[in-house]
Amino acid sequence: MYEQFRCRAEAVGAEVHRFRTNDEALEFILRFLRTEGMANTPGRYAAWADGPFLNGIDKAQLAAENPGLGFEISRQLAADAKIGISEADWAVADTGSLVADQAAVEQRLVSTLPSIHVALIGTGQILADKVAVFEQINPLTSRYIAFITGPSRTADIERVLTIGVHGPKRLVIVCVDALGGIAP
């Protein structure tokens, strides 16, 4: 299922990377942040919303070692960030979409306000289609479900396709085998 997801996500403009372990994924993300010019200055911050991937990681130490990386998400930090990092709950193989229960406002802020969105997903959370996703969603606990398919795009301005008008111009998906099992 991973290969189908990767092909579909790349077809709509996302960048997809796969790692076996959380450590490999973290190393990639930190290298990516440095390459993109993360710094402790507005317009170059990286805002990372809390999620299972961060369990067991010393966020204070990580922030101290990486100037510009913030974990205390506010509307202002997300607006001033170049890069937002969040976790998705599922991915849809047949559309290349990510699906996230974004009831926590921090998840919405970091996935919509920065110009680059880095989304983490457990490879085992890649499902075949929307039907499989809807079987996972509990209407009693899922309050804000977002489907993310590629970078933000619109063609309602003089019918010209424009990327990044209503959200990130770039979507980087990091699939992690150790974060939710292994999918074929």
N, CA and C atoms as a LAMMPS dump frame, in Angstrom:
ITEM: TIMESTEP
0
ITEM: NUMBER OF ATOMS
552
ITEM: BOX BOUNDS ff ff ff
-5.0000000000000000e+02 5.0000000000000000e+02
-5.0000000000000000e+02 5.0000000000000000e+02
-5.0000000000000000e+02 5.0000000000000000e+02
ITEM: ATOMS id mol type element x y z
1 1 1 N 0.801 -1.19 0
2 1 2 C 0 0 0
3 1 3 C 0.851 1.263 0
4 2 1 N 2.024 1.182 0.625
5 2 2 C 2.898 2.347 0.667
6 2 3 C 3.215 2.85 -0.744
7 3 1 N 3.573 1.948 -1.637
8 3 2 C 3.962 2.357 -3.003
9 3 3 C 2.822 3.066 -3.718
10 4 1 N 1.614 2.553 -3.58
11 4 2 C 0.463 3.216 -4.199
12 4 3 C 0.273 4.609 -3.602
13 5 1 N 0.349 4.699 -2.275
14 5 2 C 0.221 5.999 -1.607
15 5 3 C 1.296 6.958 -2.103
16 6 1 N 2.546 6.506 -2.123
17 6 2 C 3.65 7.356 -2.544
18 6 3 C 3.425 7.88 -3.967
19 7 1 N 3.06 6.994 -4.878
20 7 2 C 2.828 7.405 -6.27
21 7 3 C 1.706 8.437 -6.374
22 8 1 N 0.622 8.207 -5.664
23 8 2 C -0.524 9.138 -5.723
24 8 3 C -0.195 10.472 -5.064
25 9 1 N 0.505 10.432 -3.929
26 9 2 C 0.86 11.671 -3.234
27 9 3 C 1.834 12.502 -4.07
28 10 1 N 2.808 11.842 -4.678
29 10 2 C 3.753 12.567 -5.529
30 10 3 C 3.064 13.128 -6.768
31 11 1 N 2.046 12.43 -7.267
32 11 2 C 1.317 12.903 -8.447
33 11 3 C 0.577 14.212 -8.187
34 12 1 N 0.243 14.483 -6.922
35 12 2 C -0.44 15.743 -6.591
36 12 3 C 0.519 16.761 -5.971
37 13 1 N 1.82 16.518 -6.091
38 13 2 C 2.806 17.513 -5.697
39 13 3 C 3.46 17.352 -4.347
40 14 1 N 3.152 16.286 -3.615
41 14 2 C 3.794 16.07 -2.315
42 14 3 C 5.155 15.403 -2.515
43 15 1 N 6.014 15.57 -1.536
44 15 2 C 7.294 14.868 -1.491
45 15 3 C 7.144 13.784 -0.433
46 16 1 N 7.532 12.56 -0.742
47 16 2 C 7.318 11.449 0.194
48 16 3 C 8.649 10.766 0.495
49 17 1 N 8.898 10.545 1.786
50 17 2 C 10.114 9.879 2.249
51 17 3 C 9.697 8.791 3.237
52 18 1 N 10.441 7.677 3.234
53 18 2 C 10.114 6.57 4.138
54 18 3 C 11.333 6.181 4.963
55 19 1 N 11.1 5.944 6.255
56 19 2 C 12.171 5.56 7.169
57 19 3 C 11.698 4.394 8.037
58 20 1 N 12.631 3.543 8.406
59 20 2 C 12.303 2.388 9.236
60 20 3 C 12.052 2.788 10.677
61 21 1 N 12.897 3.693 11.209
62 21 2 C 12.83 4.016 12.634
63 21 3 C 12.524 5.496 12.863
64 22 1 N 12.089 5.786 14.082
65 22 2 C 11.865 7.182 14.471
66 22 3 C 13.17 7.963 14.448
67 23 1 N 14.271 7.333 14.862
68 23 2 C 15.566 8.019 14.871
69 23 3 C 15.978 8.441 13.462
70 24 1 N 15.792 7.553 12.486
71 24 2 C 16.122 7.899 11.097
72 24 3 C 15.243 9.051 10.609
73 25 1 N 13.961 9.006 10.95
74 25 2 C 13.036 10.065 10.54
75 25 3 C 13.405 11.385 11.201
76 26 1 N 13.743 11.354 12.49
77 26 2 C 14.126 12.574 13.198
78 26 3 C 15.388 13.179 12.587
79 27 1 N 16.346 12.337 12.283
80 27 2 C 17.584 12.811 11.647
81 27 3 C 17.269 13.492 10.31
82 28 1 N 16.397 12.892 9.517
83 28 2 C 16.001 13.493 8.241
84 28 3 C 15.32 14.847 8.459
85 29 1 N 14.389 14.899 9.411
86 29 2 C 13.642 16.142 9.651
87 29 3 C 14.583 17.256 10.09
88 30 1 N 15.495 16.97 11.009
89 30 2 C 16.426 18 11.474
90 30 3 C 17.332 18.476 10.337
91 31 1 N 17.789 17.556 9.52
92 31 2 C 18.611 17.925 8.351
93 31 3 C 17.793 18.779 7.391
94 32 1 N 16.532 18.408 7.181
95 32 2 C 15.633 19.168 6.307
96 32 3 C 15.437 20.587 6.84
97 33 1 N 15.203 20.718 8.151
98 33 2 C 15.006 22.03 8.75
99 33 3 C 16.229 22.923 8.544
100 34 1 N 17.409 22.355 8.723
101 34 2 C 18.639 23.13 8.523
102 34 3 C 18.796 23.525 7.054
103 35 1 N 18.53 22.595 6.155
104 35 2 C 18.637 22.865 4.716
105 35 3 C 17.689 23.979 4.291
106 36 1 N 16.515 24.009 4.895
107 36 2 C 15.518 25.033 4.557
108 36 3 C 15.774 26.357 5.269
109 37 1 N 16.842 26.436 6.047
110 37 2 C 17.239 27.693 6.656
111 37 3 C 16.537 28.05 7.954
112 38 1 N 16.103 27.029 8.701
113 38 2 C 15.467 27.313 9.991
114 38 3 C 16.406 28.149 10.847
115 39 1 N 15.849 29.186 11.464
116 39 2 C 16.634 30.054 12.345
117 39 3 C 15.703 30.686 13.366
118 40 1 N 16.303 31.256 14.383
119 40 2 C 15.526 31.872 15.451
120 40 3 C 15.155 33.31 15.078
121 41 1 N 14.428 33.425 13.986
122 41 2 C 13.98 34.728 13.5
123 41 3 C 12.634 34.555 12.79
124 42 1 N 11.733 35.507 12.934
125 42 2 C 10.426 35.375 12.268
126 42 3 C 10.579 35.101 10.769
127 43 1 N 9.729 34.238 10.279
128 43 2 C 9.789 33.845 8.871
129 43 3 C 10.682 32.65 8.62
130 44 1 N 11.428 32.243 9.659
131 44 2 C 12.326 31.093 9.498
132 44 3 C 12.175 30.069 10.626
133 45 1 N 11.19 30.281 11.498
134 45 2 C 10.938 29.332 12.578
135 45 3 C 10.426 28.008 12.024
136 46 1 N 10.531 26.971 12.851
137 46 2 C 9.867 25.692 12.617
138 46 3 C 9.003 25.427 13.843
139 47 1 N 7.729 25.162 13.628
140 47 2 C 6.77 24.922 14.714
141 47 3 C 6.327 23.465 14.657
142 48 1 N 6.556 22.717 15.74
143 48 2 C 6.289 21.275 15.765
144 48 3 C 5.195 20.989 16.781
145 49 1 N 4.026 20.578 16.307
146 49 2 C 2.898 20.239 17.174
147 49 3 C 3.128 18.877 17.828
148 50 1 N 2.697 18.757 19.061
149 50 2 C 2.887 17.53 19.824
150 50 3 C 2.135 16.361 19.196
151 51 1 N 2.691 15.174 19.359
152 51 2 C 2.072 13.95 18.865
153 51 3 C 2.881 12.75 19.314
154 52 1 N 2.416 11.538 19.038
155 52 2 C 3.09 10.315 19.495
156 52 3 C 4.556 10.198 19.068
157 53 1 N 4.905 10.761 17.919
158 53 2 C 6.296 10.684 17.462
159 53 3 C 7.25 11.298 18.489
160 54 1 N 6.809 12.338 19.168
161 54 2 C 7.666 13.053 20.112
162 54 3 C 7.748 12.392 21.484
163 55 1 N 6.971 11.336 21.733
164 55 2 C 7.031 10.642 23.022
165 55 3 C 8.456 10.148 23.281
166 56 1 N 8.98 10.489 24.441
167 56 2 C 10.314 10.039 24.812
168 56 3 C 11.434 10.941 24.302
169 57 1 N 11.107 11.972 23.548
170 57 2 C 12.125 12.901 23.041
171 57 3 C 12.183 14.1 23.974
172 58 1 N 13.38 14.515 24.33
173 58 2 C 13.573 15.693 25.176
174 58 3 C 13.413 16.929 24.29
175 59 1 N 12.209 17.482 24.282
176 59 2 C 11.907 18.616 23.394
177 59 3 C 12.708 19.857 23.767
178 60 1 N 12.935 20.086 25.052
179 60 2 C 13.714 21.25 25.472
180 60 3 C 15.135 21.173 24.935
181 61 1 N 15.726 19.992 25.024
182 61 2 C 17.085 19.811 24.513
183 61 3 C 17.1 19.959 22.99
184 62 1 N 16.12 19.382 22.315
185 62 2 C 16.038 19.475 20.859
186 62 3 C 15.906 20.93 20.413
187 63 1 N 15.091 21.7 21.128
188 63 2 C 14.92 23.121 20.802
189 63 3 C 16.211 23.894 21.076
190 64 1 N 16.901 23.563 22.171
191 64 2 C 18.146 24.258 22.506
192 64 3 C 19.231 23.987 21.456
193 65 1 N 19.262 22.769 20.933
194 65 2 C 20.267 22.391 19.932
195 65 3 C 19.918 22.867 18.525
196 66 1 N 18.669 23.295 18.313
197 66 2 C 18.199 23.695 16.987
198 66 3 C 17.473 25.03 17.077
199 67 1 N 18.227 26.138 17.069
200 67 2 C 17.611 27.465 17.191
201 67 3 C 16.54 27.692 16.117
202 68 1 N 15.386 28.138 16.594
203 68 2 C 14.268 28.385 15.687
204 68 3 C 13.204 27.307 15.751
205 69 1 N 13.515 26.187 16.395
206 69 2 C 12.558 25.092 16.528
207 69 3 C 11.733 25.309 17.788
208 70 1 N 10.405 25.35 17.644
209 70 2 C 9.53 25.572 18.78
210 70 3 C 8.464 24.512 18.914
211 71 1 N 8.158 24.157 20.158
212 71 2 C 7.151 23.148 20.453
213 71 3 C 5.941 23.726 21.176
214 72 1 N 6.061 24.929 21.686
215 72 2 C 4.951 25.606 22.36
216 72 3 C 4.205 26.402 21.291
217 73 1 N 3.221 25.784 20.684
218 73 2 C 2.568 26.36 19.506
219 73 3 C 1.56 27.43 19.896
220 74 1 N 1.7 28.563 19.25
221 74 2 C 0.732 29.648 19.378
222 74 3 C 0.372 30.088 17.955
223 75 1 N -0.684 30.85 17.854
224 75 2 C -1.079 31.378 16.549
225 75 3 C 0.059 32.216 15.955
226 76 1 N 0.728 33.015 16.806
227 76 2 C 1.807 33.881 16.327
228 76 3 C 3.007 33.067 15.85
229 77 1 N 3.405 32.042 16.625
230 77 2 C 4.544 31.217 16.211
231 77 3 C 4.247 30.544 14.883
232 78 1 N 3.066 29.969 14.743
233 78 2 C 2.714 29.289 13.491
234 78 3 C 2.685 30.269 12.322
235 79 1 N 2.175 31.471 12.552
236 79 2 C 2.123 32.477 11.487
237 79 3 C 3.523 32.935 11.088
238 80 1 N 4.451 32.96 12.054
239 80 2 C 5.824 33.395 11.785
240 80 3 C 6.733 32.248 11.35
241 81 1 N 6.216 31.033 11.341
242 81 2 C 7.035 29.866 11.004
243 81 3 C 7.086 29.664 9.493
244 82 1 N 8.241 29.238 9.038
245 82 2 C 8.393 28.827 7.638
246 82 3 C 7.943 27.382 7.483
247 83 1 N 8.176 26.58 8.538
248 83 2 C 7.897 25.148 8.481
249 83 3 C 7.024 24.747 9.662
250 84 1 N 5.975 23.995 9.385
251 84 2 C 5.126 23.419 10.414
252 84 3 C 5.217 21.908 10.347
253 85 1 N 5.269 21.264 11.497
254 85 2 C 5.399 19.806 11.56
255 85 3 C 4.249 19.263 12.397
256 86 1 N 3.536 18.297 11.823
257 86 2 C 2.427 17.669 12.537
258 86 3 C 2.37 16.197 12.172
259 87 1 N 1.46 15.487 12.848
260 87 2 C 1.269 14.068 12.563
261 87 3 C -0.123 13.845 12.005
262 88 1 N -0.202 12.934 11.053
263 88 2 C -1.487 12.528 10.51
264 88 3 C -1.886 11.213 11.171
265 89 1 N -3.186 10.957 11.189
266 89 2 C -3.677 9.717 11.791
267 89 3 C -3.737 8.566 10.796
268 90 1 N -4.071 8.895 9.549
269 90 2 C -4.171 7.891 8.492
270 90 3 C -3.718 8.502 7.179
271 91 1 N -3.504 7.638 6.21
272 91 2 C -3.238 8.071 4.84
273 91 3 C -4.108 7.201 3.936
274 92 1 N -4.475 7.752 2.787
275 92 2 C -5.354 7.061 1.843
276 92 3 C -4.538 6.714 0.6
277 93 1 N -4.33 5.419 0.376
278 93 2 C -3.47 4.982 -0.722
279 93 3 C -4.017 5.358 -2.088
280 94 1 N -5.323 5.255 -2.29
281 94 2 C -5.842 5.472 -3.643
282 94 3 C -5.951 6.939 -4.052
283 95 1 N -5.755 7.87 -3.108
284 95 2 C -5.776 9.292 -3.461
285 95 3 C -4.478 10.012 -3.091
286 96 1 N -3.625 9.388 -2.282
287 96 2 C -2.413 10.052 -1.827
288 96 3 C -2.684 11.109 -0.78
289 97 1 N -3.826 11.009 -0.115
290 97 2 C -4.233 11.996 0.892
291 97 3 C -3.8 11.592 2.288
292 98 1 N -3.572 12.601 3.123
293 98 2 C -3.385 12.4 4.553
294 98 3 C -4.702 12.726 5.231
295 99 1 N -4.97 12.065 6.344
296 99 2 C -6.184 12.33 7.108
297 99 3 C -5.758 12.536 8.56
298 100 1 N -6.187 13.664 9.121
299 100 2 C -5.795 13.98 10.5
300 100 3 C -6.992 14.455 11.291
301 101 1 N -7.114 13.931 12.502
302 101 2 C -8.094 14.459 13.435
303 101 3 C -7.413 15.648 14.102
304 102 1 N -7.769 16.831 13.661
305 102 2 C -7.092 18.039 14.117
306 102 3 C -7.926 18.81 15.14
307 103 1 N -8.506 18.084 16.08
308 103 2 C -9.27 18.743 17.133
309 103 3 C -8.387 19.708 17.92
310 104 1 N -7.108 19.369 18.079
311 104 2 C -6.163 20.264 18.751
312 104 3 C -5.806 21.398 17.79
313 105 1 N -6.036 22.611 18.22
314 105 2 C -5.8 23.773 17.349
315 105 3 C -4.347 23.845 16.891
316 106 1 N -3.409 23.362 17.702
317 106 2 C -1.993 23.389 17.319
318 106 3 C -1.744 22.612 16.035
319 107 1 N -2.452 21.492 15.871
320 107 2 C -2.31 20.698 14.647
321 107 3 C -2.765 21.498 13.426
322 108 1 N -3.876 22.194 13.565
323 108 2 C -4.387 23.003 12.447
324 108 3 C -3.443 24.159 12.128
325 109 1 N -2.934 24.811 13.153
326 109 2 C -2.063 25.964 12.94
327 109 3 C -0.791 25.588 12.182
328 110 1 N -0.119 24.516 12.611
329 110 2 C 1.159 24.173 11.973
330 110 3 C 0.978 23.53 10.602
331 111 1 N -0.216 23.02 10.312
332 111 2 C -0.429 22.393 9.003
333 111 3 C -1.009 23.359 7.975
334 112 1 N -1.396 24.569 8.406
335 112 2 C -2.004 25.501 7.453
336 112 3 C -1.288 26.833 7.314
337 113 1 N -0.655 27.343 8.366
338 113 2 C -0.076 28.689 8.296
339 113 3 C 1.336 28.761 7.7
340 114 1 N 2.263 27.863 8.055
341 114 2 C 3.602 27.939 7.454
342 114 3 C 3.573 27.618 5.955
343 115 1 N 4.605 28.022 5.243
344 115 2 C 4.65 27.76 3.802
345 115 3 C 5.078 26.332 3.467
346 116 1 N 5.688 25.641 4.441
347 116 2 C 6.067 24.229 4.258
348 116 3 C 5.434 23.427 5.385
349 117 1 N 4.748 22.342 5.018
350 117 2 C 4.168 21.446 6.024
351 117 3 C 4.885 20.107 5.936
352 118 1 N 5.476 19.682 7.041
353 118 2 C 6.063 18.349 7.154
354 118 3 C 5.068 17.517 7.948
355 119 1 N 4.577 16.452 7.332
356 119 2 C 3.575 15.596 7.971
357 119 3 C 4.159 14.217 8.219
358 120 1 N 4.057 13.759 9.462
359 120 2 C 4.518 12.427 9.842
360 120 3 C 3.33 11.471 9.825
361 121 1 N 3.574 10.252 9.34
362 121 2 C 2.52 9.233 9.328
363 121 3 C 3.176 7.869 9.53
364 122 1 N 2.572 7.048 10.36
365 122 2 C 3.036 5.68 10.501
366 122 3 C 2.703 4.916 9.23
367 123 1 N 3.681 4.231 8.687
368 123 2 C 3.465 3.502 7.432
369 123 3 C 2.299 2.522 7.561
370 124 1 N 2.128 1.952 8.737
371 124 2 C 1.025 1.022 8.976
372 124 3 C -0.335 1.692 9.015
373 125 1 N -0.36 3.008 9.009
374 125 2 C -1.624 3.749 9.028
375 125 3 C -2.084 4.119 7.615
376 126 1 N -1.404 3.606 6.621
377 126 2 C -1.833 3.83 5.24
378 126 3 C -2.932 2.818 4.933
379 127 1 N -4.108 3.327 4.615
380 127 2 C -5.271 2.482 4.33
381 127 3 C -5.601 2.545 2.841
382 128 1 N -6.333 1.57 2.373
383 128 2 C -6.593 1.44 0.94
384 128 3 C -7.38 2.605 0.354
385 129 1 N -8.451 3.015 1.05
386 129 2 C -9.347 4.016 0.459
387 129 3 C -10.105 4.765 1.553
388 130 1 N -10.955 5.695 1.135
389 130 2 C -11.712 6.497 2.102
390 130 3 C -12.666 5.646 2.934
391 131 1 N -13.207 4.603 2.346
392 131 2 C -14.105 3.719 3.092
393 131 3 C -13.369 3.149 4.31
394 132 1 N -12.142 2.696 4.101
395 132 2 C -11.35 2.154 5.212
396 132 3 C -11.068 3.221 6.268
397 133 1 N -10.851 4.461 5.826
398 133 2 C -10.618 5.556 6.775
399 133 3 C -11.878 5.826 7.583
400 134 1 N -13.021 5.905 6.887
401 134 2 C -14.272 6.201 7.592
402 134 3 C -14.629 5.12 8.605
403 135 1 N -14.163 3.891 8.386
404 135 2 C -14.375 2.83 9.363
405 135 3 C -13.552 3.067 10.633
406 136 1 N -12.48 3.86 10.541
407 136 2 C -11.616 4.153 11.686
408 136 3 C -12.084 5.364 12.494
409 137 1 N -12.839 6.239 11.85
410 137 2 C -13.239 7.489 12.489
411 137 3 C -14.431 7.259 13.41
412 138 1 N -14.319 7.751 14.629
413 138 2 C -15.394 7.66 15.594
414 138 3 C -16.035 9.036 15.714
415 139 1 N -17.28 9.2 15.26
416 139 2 C -17.921 10.515 15.313
417 139 3 C -18.06 11.079 16.727
418 140 1 N -17.999 10.233 17.742
419 140 2 C -18.113 10.717 19.115
420 140 3 C -16.819 11.371 19.606
421 141 1 N -15.688 10.976 19.02
422 141 2 C -14.409 11.524 19.481
423 141 3 C -13.674 12.318 18.408
424 142 1 N -14.034 12.145 17.162
425 142 2 C -13.364 12.85 16.065
426 142 3 C -14.144 14.118 15.755
427 143 1 N -13.581 15.245 16.103
428 143 2 C -14.299 16.514 15.993
429 143 3 C -13.871 17.378 14.815
430 144 1 N -12.683 17.157 14.276
431 144 2 C -12.192 18.042 13.219
432 144 3 C -11.301 17.214 12.296
433 145 1 N -11.899 16.539 11.354
434 145 2 C -11.158 15.68 10.43
435 145 3 C -10.737 16.498 9.213
436 146 1 N -9.456 16.462 8.919
437 146 2 C -8.924 17.18 7.754
438 146 3 C -8.34 16.18 6.769
439 147 1 N -8.693 16.324 5.508
440 147 2 C -8.084 15.566 4.423
441 147 3 C -7.099 16.507 3.734
442 148 1 N -5.859 16.099 3.621
443 148 2 C -4.817 16.921 3.002
444 148 3 C -4.288 16.166 1.794
445 149 1 N -4.49 16.746 0.627
446 149 2 C -4.039 16.115 -0.614
447 149 3 C -3.114 17.08 -1.333
448 150 1 N -1.824 16.879 -1.159
449 150 2 C -0.832 17.732 -1.8
450 150 3 C -0.77 19.123 -1.196
451 151 1 N 0.097 19.977 -1.759
452 151 2 C 0.178 21.364 -1.307
453 151 3 C -1.129 22.089 -1.59
454 152 1 N -1.362 23.179 -0.886
455 152 2 C -2.559 23.986 -1.107
456 152 3 C -2.579 24.486 -2.547
457 153 1 N -3.748 24.411 -3.169
458 153 2 C -3.855 24.876 -4.551
459 153 3 C -5.254 25.403 -4.813
460 154 1 N -5.328 26.346 -5.728
461 154 2 C -6.616 26.882 -6.154
462 154 3 C -6.5 27.317 -7.609
463 155 1 N -7.616 27.293 -8.284
464 155 2 C -7.659 27.8 -9.666
465 155 3 C -8.797 28.797 -9.798
466 156 1 N -9.237 29.355 -8.674
467 156 2 C -10.367 30.279 -8.739
468 156 3 C -9.952 31.737 -8.944
469 157 1 N -8.676 31.967 -9.171
470 157 2 C -8.208 33.311 -9.506
471 157 3 C -7.943 33.319 -11.007
472 158 1 N -8.907 33.826 -11.758
473 158 2 C -8.827 33.878 -13.22
474 158 3 C -8.525 32.513 -13.837
475 159 1 N -8.953 31.435 -13.166
476 159 2 C -8.778 30.056 -13.641
477 159 3 C -7.317 29.673 -13.862
478 160 1 N -6.427 30.286 -13.106
479 160 2 C -5.009 29.976 -13.176
480 160 3 C -4.637 29.208 -11.916
481 161 1 N -4.028 28.039 -12.098
482 161 2 C -3.632 27.232 -10.942
483 161 3 C -2.567 27.972 -10.146
484 162 1 N -2.839 28.158 -8.852
485 162 2 C -1.914 28.845 -7.957
486 162 3 C -1.68 27.949 -6.747
487 163 1 N -0.412 27.765 -6.409
488 163 2 C -0.043 26.912 -5.281
489 163 3 C 0.216 27.781 -4.061
490 164 1 N -0.319 27.381 -2.907
491 164 2 C 0 28.017 -1.643
492 164 3 C -0.829 29.235 -1.265
493 165 1 N -1.935 29.472 -1.929
494 165 2 C -2.753 30.644 -1.59
495 165 3 C -3.458 30.45 -0.258
496 166 1 N -4.011 29.274 -0.03
497 166 2 C -4.808 29.017 1.175
498 166 3 C -4.111 28.069 2.143
499 167 1 N -2.822 27.934 2.045
500 167 2 C -2.089 27.016 2.909
501 167 3 C -0.686 26.797 2.384
502 168 1 N -0.02 25.759 2.865
503 168 2 C 1.375 25.519 2.492
504 168 3 C 1.593 25.338 0.987
505 169 1 N 2.718 25.87 0.523
506 169 2 C 3.121 25.716 -0.872
507 169 3 C 3.803 24.371 -1.088
508 170 1 N 4.228 23.763 0
509 170 2 C 5.006 22.526 -0.1
510 170 3 C 4.561 21.56 0.991
511 171 1 N 4.358 20.296 0.608
512 171 2 C 3.993 19.25 1.555
513 171 3 C 5.046 18.156 1.501
514 172 1 N 5.679 17.902 2.639
515 172 2 C 6.7 16.862 2.765
516 172 3 C 6.139 15.81 3.706
517 173 1 N 5.941 14.601 3.191
518 173 2 C 5.366 13.511 3.987
519 173 3 C 6.484 12.573 4.413
520 174 1 N 6.558 12.32 5.721
521 174 2 C 7.564 11.425 6.282
522 174 3 C 6.841 10.202 6.82
523 175 1 N 6.997 9.082 6.128
524 175 2 C 6.393 7.811 6.548
525 175 3 C 7.407 7.069 7.415
526 176 1 N 6.934 6.594 8.569
527 176 2 C 7.828 5.931 9.525
528 176 3 C 7.252 4.555 9.854
529 177 1 N 8.004 3.518 9.509
530 177 2 C 7.552 2.154 9.754
531 177 3 C 7.304 1.897 11.24
532 178 1 N 8.169 2.409 12.111
533 178 2 C 8.06 2.159 13.546
534 178 3 C 6.912 2.938 14.195
535 179 1 N 6.326 3.877 13.489
536 179 2 C 5.245 4.696 14.022
537 179 3 C 3.927 4.15 13.478
538 180 1 N 3.449 3.07 14.039
539 180 2 C 2.179 2.518 13.594
540 180 3 C 2.297 1.287 12.719
541 181 1 N 3.352 0.536 12.885
542 181 2 C 3.461 -0.728 12.183
543 181 3 C 4.014 -0.592 10.775
544 182 1 N 4.079 -1.704 10.096
545 182 2 C 4.647 -1.738 8.753
546 182 3 C 3.563 -2.118 7.757
547 183 1 N 3.435 -1.302 6.717
548 183 2 C 2.492 -1.59 5.641
549 183 3 C 3.28 -2.075 4.438
550 184 1 N 2.695 -2.967 3.66
551 184 2 C 3.411 -3.458 2.464
552 184 3 C 3.589 -2.369 1.422
